[in-house]
Amino acid sequence: MNLMNRVVWAALSVAALSFPASANSVTLGAQLDNTLFEESNSESNGLGDGIFAGVNGLGQIRRGLIQFNVAGSIPAGSTITNARLVLFMSKSNAGPLNVDLHRCLAQWGEGTSNAPSGEGGGQTATNGDATWGLRVFPSLSWTTAGGDFSPTISSTQLVGGVGSYTWPSTPALVADVQSFLDSPSTNFGWVLVNSDELSAPTAKRFWSRNYVTAGVRPALIVDYTPPGQPTAFCFGDGTGTACPCANSGATGRGCANSVDPNGGFLTATGTASVSLDTFVLQGSGMPNGSALYFQGTNAVNGGSGVIFGDGLRCAGGTVVRLAVKTNLSGASAYPSLVDFPISVKAGTVAGQVARYQCWYRDSATFCSASLFNLTNGVQVTWIP
């Protein structure tokens, strides 16, 4: 990168102490949906208006199937940050019940079957339909009748009366969508399972992708960060990661220190591009003094961090010391004009996922005798 470009982004790095508006959001319509009817291996509802989850008045179980084309709408290499499923419940004879979302483990189909009336009884399956015993009619069976799905609940929602419901973003749901993006061949969508499949009736009907009113069709809302843009991870803010002495900082930041109860804050500007090298790490909310910026190949302890001094170590694996900087007014940045660009110094290549963190001295004995702490972590997928 030439000197003029370095001057520009170095100036920006001093002015901006927060992530750029790099997160994107997309709303996906369902690619496929269907219903499994327990009483028959030859009934389906591929083109029907409704998908069902629960038990009908005769004690027969229904399970919904739904799939979205994630890889077709989100750039490869992106990081999924949030995911929510929105369904409109249109009919039920039951009170409030949880409807659980389970990741489906085998590909299934949607044919041209279209159940009559309220659709709770299904219709004769056509080629390609999914039924209780067959994932693709007429010949490909489920391993387990009623659908092959993970026992883990990806998200759950209490569904009461008629209306719109949102299955909230959870780590499991985000992991599902990330996997659908990274490995499209494993995207088999989800199975909707009513939490009560023993009582009758408990069934809930949701409008399908074929319903005439577009605004109440199934929708998957996904927030993501494109490759080359940073996301924060590994926080000390009570999200399941415990700081050493209950010194949890603010959301998205490191553990609290002697000068900032919100904790050290690592952000980034620019684009993590091997050819452009405009990526700048910025630390703030730290005591004045030495600060070591470093890069790791792995997220330590699955990204939740491990106690290290008064903070949490987030970046691990193969570690590269990038530079020692001096915090002034609690802040510093790397690289500066005198530094090598990150991709050169750290040997970064396109496609690599890198994790960054800042270790800093804290001369006041805030939490322990270690006299050091760390910011939150930042991760990014480098692009060419």
C-alpha positions in Angstrom: 0.0 0.0 0.0 1.4 3.5 -0.9 2.3 6.1 1.7 -0.7 8.4 0.9 -3.2 5.5 1.6 -1.4 4.7 4.8 -1.7 8.4 5.9 -5.4 8.3 5.2 -6.2 5.1 7.1 -3.8 6.0 9.9 -5.8 9.3 10.4 -9.1 7.3 10.3 -7.7 4.9 13.0 -7.2 7.8 15.4 -10.7 9.2 14.8 -12.7 6.0 14.9 -12.9 3.9 18.0 -15.8 1.6 17.1 -16.5 -1.0 14.5 -17.5 0.2 11.1 -21.0 -0.4 9.9 -19.9 -3.8 8.5 -22.8 -6.0 9.6 -25.4 -6.8 7.0 -28.9 -8.2 7.3 -30.9 -10.3 4.9 -34.4 -11.7 5.1 -34.8 -15.1 3.3 -38.0 -16.7 2.2 -38.4 -20.4 2.6 -37.0 -22.5 -0.2 -38.9 -25.7 0.8 -41.5 -26.5 3.5 -43.7 -29.5 4.2 -45.5 -31.5 7.0 -45.0 -35.0 8.2 -48.3 -36.8 9.2 -47.8 -39.7 11.6 -50.7 -41.8 10.5 -49.5 -42.4 7.0 -46.3 -42.9 5.0 -48.1 -41.7 1.9 -49.5 -38.3 3.0 -47.9 -35.0 2.6 -48.7 -31.3 2.0 -45.9 -30.0 -0.3 -47.9 -27.1 -1.9 -50.3 -26.5 0.9 -50.9 -23.2 2.7 -49.9 -24.6 6.1 -47.2 -26.5 7.9 -48.0 -28.1 11.2 -46.4 -29.0 14.5 -48.2 -30.9 17.3 -50.9 -33.5 17.8 -54.4 -33.4 16.2 -57.6 -34.2 17.9 -57.2 -37.9 17.1 -53.8 -38.1 18.8 -51.8 -38.2 15.5 -48.5 -36.2 15.5 -47.5 -33.6 12.9 -44.0 -32.2 12.4 -43.1 -29.3 10.2 -40.1 -29.1 7.8 -38.6 -25.9 6.6 -35.4 -25.0 4.6 -33.8 -21.7 3.4 -31.2 -21.2 0.8 -28.6 -19.5 3.0 -25.6 -19.9 0.7 -27.5 -18.4 -2.2 -28.0 -15.1 -0.4 -25.0 -14.5 1.8 -21.4 -14.1 0.6 -19.2 -17.1 1.2 -16.8 -16.6 4.0 -19.2 -14.3 6.0 -19.6 -14.6 9.7 -23.1 -15.1 10.9 -23.8 -13.0 14.0 -27.6 -13.5 14.5 -30.4 -15.5 13.1 -34.2 -15.4 13.8 -37.0 -17.5 12.3 -40.4 -15.8 11.9 -43.6 -17.8 11.4 -47.2 -16.8 11.5 -49.4 -19.2 13.5 -52.8 -19.2 11.8 -54.8 -21.9 13.6 -54.8 -24.0 16.8 -57.2 -25.5 19.3 -54.5 -25.6 22.0 -53.2 -23.1 24.5 -49.7 -21.7 24.7 -47.0 -24.4 24.0 -43.3 -24.3 23.1 -42.5 -25.2 19.5 -38.9 -26.3 19.2 -36.6 -26.0 16.2 -34.3 -29.0 15.6 -31.6 -29.2 12.8 -32.7 -31.7 10.2 -30.0 -34.3 9.4 -31.1 -35.6 5.9 -32.4 -34.0 2.7 -36.1 -34.2 2.2 -38.5 -33.1 -0.5 -41.5 -31.0 -1.4 -43.7 -32.3 -4.1 -47.1 -31.1 -5.5 -49.4 -32.6 -2.8 -52.0 -30.0 -1.6 -54.2 -31.0 1.3 -57.9 -29.9 1.3 -59.8 -27.7 3.7 -57.8 -26.9 6.9 -55.1 -29.2 5.6 -54.7 -31.0 9.0 -55.2 -34.4 7.3 -52.7 -34.2 4.5 -53.0 -35.3 0.9 -51.7 -38.3 -1.1 -48.0 -37.7 -1.6 -46.5 -37.1 -5.1 -43.0 -37.7 -6.3 -40.5 -35.8 -4.3 -42.7 -35.3 -1.2 -41.7 -35.9 2.4 -43.9 -38.2 4.5 -43.6 -39.6 8.0 -41.7 -42.7 6.7 -40.1 -41.3 3.5 -37.9 -38.3 3.2 -38.4 -38.3 -0.6 -41.4 -40.2 -1.9 -41.7 -42.9 -3.1 -38.4 -44.6 -2.3 -36.0 -42.7 0.1 -36.6 -43.5 3.7 -35.8 -41.6 6.9 -33.5 -43.5 9.2 -36.1 -42.8 11.9 -39.8 -42.5 11.0 -40.9 -38.9 11.7 -37.7 -37.3 10.5 -34.0 -37.4 11.2 -33.1 -34.5 13.3 -30.7 -33.5 16.0 -31.9 -33.9 19.6 -30.5 -30.5 20.4 -33.0 -27.6 20.3 -31.6 -24.9 18.2 -34.3 -22.4 19.3 -37.7 -22.5 21.0 -40.7 -20.2 21.0 -43.8 -20.2 23.1 -46.7 -20.1 20.7 -50.2 -19.1 21.9 -52.9 -17.5 19.8 -53.0 -16.5 16.2 -50.2 -14.2 15.3 -46.6 -13.8 14.3 -43.8 -15.5 16.4 -40.1 -15.1 16.3 -37.7 -17.9 17.2 -34.9 -16.0 18.9 -31.2 -16.1 17.9 -29.2 -18.5 20.0 -25.6 -19.8 19.7 -27.0 -23.1 18.3 -29.2 -21.4 15.7 -26.3 -19.2 14.6 -24.1 -22.3 14.4 -26.7 -24.0 12.2 -26.9 -21.1 9.8 -23.1 -20.7 9.7 -22.8 -24.4 8.8 -25.5 -24.0 6.1 -23.4 -21.1 4.6 -20.0 -22.8 4.9 -21.2 -26.3 3.8 -24.4 -25.9 1.7 -24.5 -29.7 1.0 -25.4 -30.1 4.7 -28.2 -27.6 4.7 -31.3 -29.7 5.3 -33.1 -27.0 7.2 -35.0 -27.6 10.4 -37.8 -29.8 11.9 -40.6 -28.0 13.9 -41.5 -30.2 16.9 -44.2 -29.3 19.4 -43.0 -29.7 22.9 -46.1 -31.7 23.8 -46.5 -34.7 21.4 -48.4 -36.7 24.0 -51.6 -34.7 24.7 -54.3 -34.0 22.2 -54.9 -31.6 20.7 -51.7 -29.5 20.7 -51.2 -28.9 17.0 -50.3 -25.4 15.6 -50.7 -24.5 12.0 -48.3 -22.0 10.5 -48.6 -20.3 7.1 -46.3 -21.9 4.5 -44.2 -20.3 1.7 -47.1 -21.0 -0.6 -49.7 -18.9 1.3 -51.2 -16.1 -0.8 -50.2 -13.3 1.5 -46.4 -12.8 1.2 -46.1 -10.8 4.5 -47.0 -13.8 6.7 -44.9 -16.4 4.9 -41.9 -18.0 6.8 -38.9 -15.7 7.0 -35.3 -16.3 8.2 -33.6 -13.0 9.2 -29.8 -13.3 9.3 -27.3 -10.7 10.4 -23.8 -11.3 9.1 -20.4 -9.7 8.7 -18.9 -10.0 5.2 -15.4 -11.5 4.8 -12.8 -8.9 5.4 -14.8 -7.1 8.1 -14.3 -7.7 11.8 -16.6 -9.0 14.5 -16.0 -9.0 18.2 -16.0 -12.2 20.3 -15.0 -13.5 23.7 -16.6 -11.0 26.2 -16.4 -10.7 30.0 -19.9 -9.4 30.3 -21.8 -12.2 31.9 -22.7 -14.1 28.7 -21.4 -17.3 30.1 -17.7 -16.3 30.3 -16.6 -15.5 33.9 -14.0 -12.9 34.5 -11.4 -13.7 37.3 -13.1 -11.8 40.1 -16.6 -10.9 38.9 -15.0 -7.9 37.0 -17.2 -8.4 34.0 -17.1 -5.4 31.7 -19.7 -3.9 29.4 -21.3 -5.9 26.5 -18.7 -6.7 23.8 -15.7 -5.6 25.9 -13.0 -7.2 28.0 -13.0 -7.6 31.8 -13.1 -4.4 33.9 -9.7 -2.8 34.8 -8.5 -0.2 37.2 -9.4 2.8 35.0 -12.5 1.6 33.1 -15.2 -0.5 34.7 -16.4 -1.2 31.1 -13.2 -3.0 30.3 -10.6 -2.8 27.5 -12.2 -2.4 24.1 -10.6 -3.8 20.9 -12.2 -2.7 17.6 -11.0 -2.5 14.0 -11.4 -0.3 10.9 -10.6 -0.9 7.3 -10.7 -4.1 5.3 -8.7 -7.3 6.0 -7.5 -7.6 2.5 -4.1 -9.1 1.8 -3.6 -6.8 -1.2 -4.9 -3.6 0.3 -3.7 -3.9 3.9 -6.0 -1.3 5.3 -6.9 -3.3 8.5 -6.2 -1.3 11.7 -6.7 -2.6 15.3 -7.6 -0.1 17.9 -7.6 -0.5 21.6 -9.2 1.8 24.1 -10.5 1.8 27.7 -7.0 0.7 29.0 -4.6 2.2 31.5 -1.7 4.2 30.0 1.4 2.2 29.4 2.5 -0.8 27.3 0.0 -2.7 25.1 0.8 -5.8 23.1 -1.2 -6.5 20.0 -1.2 -10.2 18.9 -2.8 -12.5 16.5 -3.9 -16.1 16.9 -5.2 -18.8 14.6 -7.7 -20.3 17.0 -10.4 -19.0 19.4 -9.3 -20.2 22.8 -11.7 -22.5 24.6 -14.2 -22.3 21.7 -14.2 -18.5 21.7 -15.3 -18.1 25.4 -11.8 -17.5 26.6 -9.8 -18.7 29.6 -8.8 -16.7 32.7 -5.4 -15.0 32.1 -4.3 -12.4 34.7 -7.3 -10.1 35.3 -8.8 -10.8 31.9 -9.7 -13.5 29.4 -7.3 -15.0 26.8 -9.3 -15.3 23.6 -6.8 -15.7 20.7 -4.6 -18.8 20.7 -3.2 -21.5 18.5 -0.3 -20.2 16.5 0.3 -16.8 18.1 2.2 -13.9 16.4 3.3 -10.9 18.4 2.4 -8.0 16.2 3.7 -4.9 18.1 4.0 -3.3 21.5 2.4 0.1 21.6 2.0 2.8 24.2 -1.5 3.7 25.4 -2.0 7.4 25.6 -5.3 8.5 27.2 -6.0 4.8 27.5 -5.9 4.1 23.7 -3.5 2.9 21.0 -3.6 1.4 17.5 -1.7 -1.0 15.3 -0.4 -0.8 12.7 0.9 2.8 12.4 2.9 4.3 9.6 6.2 2.8 10.9 4.8 -0.7 11.2 4.6 -3.5 8.6 1.0 -4.1 7.5 -0.6 -6.9 9.5 -0.8 -9.4 6.6 2.9 -9.1 5.9 4.1 -9.3 9.5 1.8 -12.2 10.5 2.1 -14.2 7.3 -1.7 -13.9 6.7 -3.2 -15.4 3.5 -6.5 -15.0 1.8 -9.2 -17.2 3.3 -7.5 -17.4 6.7 -9.7 -16.7 9.8 -7.5 -14.7 12.3 -8.2 -13.7 15.8 -6.8 -10.6 17.5 -6.5 -9.3 21.0 -4.6 -6.7 23.0 -2.7 -7.5 26.3 -1.9 -4.6 28.5 -0.3 -3.7 31.8 -2.4 -2.5 34.7 0.0 -1.3 37.4 -2.8 -1.0 39.9 -3.7 -4.2 41.7 -7.2 -4.3 40.5 -8.2 -7.9 40.8 -5.1 -10.1 41.4 -1.4 -9.7 41.7 -0.9 -10.4 37.9 -0.9 -6.6 37.0 -2.2 -7.3 33.5 -5.5 -7.6 31.6 -6.8 -8.1 28.1 -9.4 -6.6 25.8 -12.1 -8.5 24.1 -11.2 -10.4 20.9 -11.7 -9.5 17.3 -11.9 -12.0 14.5 -12.0 -11.7 10.7 -11.8 -13.7 7.6 -9.1 -12.3 5.3 -9.9 -11.7 1.7 -7.4 -11.4 -1.3 
